[in-house]
Amino acid sequence: MNPNPYPHKFEVSISITDYVEKYGPEGKIKAGEKLEGVVECLAGRIHNVRASGQNLRFYYLHGEGTKVQIKAATH
Protein backbone atom coordinates (compact mmCIF):
# COMPACT_ATOMS: atom_id res chain seq x y z
CA MET A 1 0.00 0.00 0.00
CA ASN A 2 1.10 3.52 -0.64
CA PRO A 3 1.48 5.24 1.76
CA ASN A 4 2.53 2.43 4.06
CA PRO A 5 -0.03 2.30 6.95
CA TYR A 6 2.68 0.90 9.24
CA PRO A 7 5.71 3.09 8.59
CA HIS A 8 9.08 2.05 9.95
CA LYS A 9 9.27 5.22 12.02
CA PHE A 10 6.88 8.03 12.82
CA GLU A 11 8.45 11.34 13.82
CA VAL A 12 6.73 12.83 16.88
CA SER A 13 7.25 16.56 17.40
CA ILE A 14 5.69 16.79 20.89
CA SER A 15 4.35 14.39 23.52
CA ILE A 16 0.65 14.39 24.34
CA THR A 17 1.41 15.60 27.87
CA ASP A 18 3.52 18.51 26.58
CA TYR A 19 0.87 19.30 23.95
CA VAL A 20 -1.83 19.58 26.62
CA GLU A 21 0.42 21.77 28.78
CA LYS A 22 1.32 24.01 25.84
CA TYR A 23 -2.09 24.42 24.18
CA GLY A 24 -4.56 23.28 26.84
CA PRO A 25 -4.80 26.16 29.33
CA GLU A 26 -8.16 27.90 29.14
CA GLY A 27 -7.91 31.05 27.04
CA LYS A 28 -4.64 30.02 25.33
CA ILE A 29 -6.58 29.60 22.08
CA LYS A 30 -9.76 31.67 22.01
CA ALA A 31 -13.05 29.95 21.17
CA GLY A 32 -13.53 29.77 17.40
CA GLU A 33 -9.88 30.58 16.65
CA LYS A 34 -7.17 28.34 15.24
CA LEU A 35 -3.41 28.61 15.07
CA GLU A 36 -2.23 29.26 11.52
CA GLY A 37 1.02 27.66 10.38
CA VAL A 38 1.37 25.39 13.43
CA VAL A 39 1.88 21.67 12.79
CA GLU A 40 2.35 19.18 15.63
CA CYS A 41 2.82 15.40 15.28
CA LEU A 42 1.41 13.32 18.15
CA ALA A 43 1.47 9.58 18.70
CA GLY A 44 -0.96 7.56 20.76
CA ARG A 45 -3.81 5.09 20.54
CA ILE A 46 -7.15 6.08 19.04
CA HIS A 47 -9.87 5.01 21.48
CA ASN A 48 -12.90 6.43 19.72
CA VAL A 49 -13.90 7.99 16.42
CA ARG A 50 -17.09 10.01 16.18
CA ALA A 51 -18.60 11.40 12.98
CA SER A 52 -20.45 14.69 12.95
CA GLY A 53 -22.09 15.02 9.58
CA GLN A 54 -20.58 13.99 6.26
CA ASN A 55 -17.17 15.71 6.51
CA LEU A 56 -16.28 16.09 10.17
CA ARG A 57 -14.60 13.51 12.43
CA PHE A 58 -13.50 13.61 16.06
CA TYR A 59 -10.69 11.30 17.17
CA TYR A 60 -9.92 10.62 20.82
CA LEU A 61 -6.18 9.99 21.17
CA HIS A 62 -4.87 8.47 24.42
CA GLY A 63 -1.26 8.17 25.57
CA GLU A 64 1.04 8.82 28.52
CA GLY A 65 -1.90 8.74 30.93
CA THR A 66 -3.68 11.64 29.22
CA LYS A 67 -5.89 12.20 26.18
CA VAL A 68 -6.71 14.78 23.51
CA GLN A 69 -9.58 15.24 21.10
CA ILE A 70 -8.64 15.83 17.46
CA LYS A 71 -11.06 17.45 15.04
CA ALA A 72 -10.51 16.52 11.39
CA ALA A 73 -12.40 17.76 8.37
CA THR A 74 -12.53 15.43 5.36
CA HIS A 75 -13.03 16.61 1.83
N, C-alpha and C positions, 0 to 999 in steps of 0.2 A: 504494500500500500504506500501511496505517496500523498501526504507526508506520513512517515512512520508513526503509528499511534503509541509506540513504546520506544521513544528515542533512547539512545545510549546514555545521554546526560541532558538534564534540564537545568539551565542556569537560573538560579533564584537570586533576585536582587535584594530582597528583604524578607525577614521571617514574618510569620503571621503576628506574633507578639509585638514585634517592632512596628509593624504596619498599623496595628490597633493603637499603639502608643503615639505614633506620629500623626495619624489622620483621624483617630477616634474621638478626641475630646470634643465635647459639645461646643458648637460655635466655630470650630476650626474650619469647617467647610459650611457655609451658610446653606440653608434649605433652598433647594432648587438650583444651586450652583454646581459647577464641576470644575476640576482643575485641568486646564488646557496644557498639553505638551508633557504631561506626567505619565510615565509608563512604569509600572511595578510588576514584577514577576513573583508570584507566590506559589508555594507547593503545599499540598495537603490532600485530604480525602474528602470527596464530595459525598455528603450525607443525604442531601435532598435536592431535587430539582423541581421548581414550580413554574408552570407556564401562566402568563397573564396576557391573554389575547393571542393573536397569531404570531407576533414578532418580538415578544418580550419574555425573557426567562430569568429566574432568580436561582442562583446556585448557593448552597450553604456549604462552605469549605471549613473543615475542622483540622486542627493540627496544633501541636505544642500546648495542649490543654486549653485552647481558646478557639473561637470560630469567627468567621466573617461572612457577610452576605454579599454576593456579587450579582450585579444587575447587568444583563447582556441583551442587547437588541440584535435581532437577526434580520437579515434583509432577504 
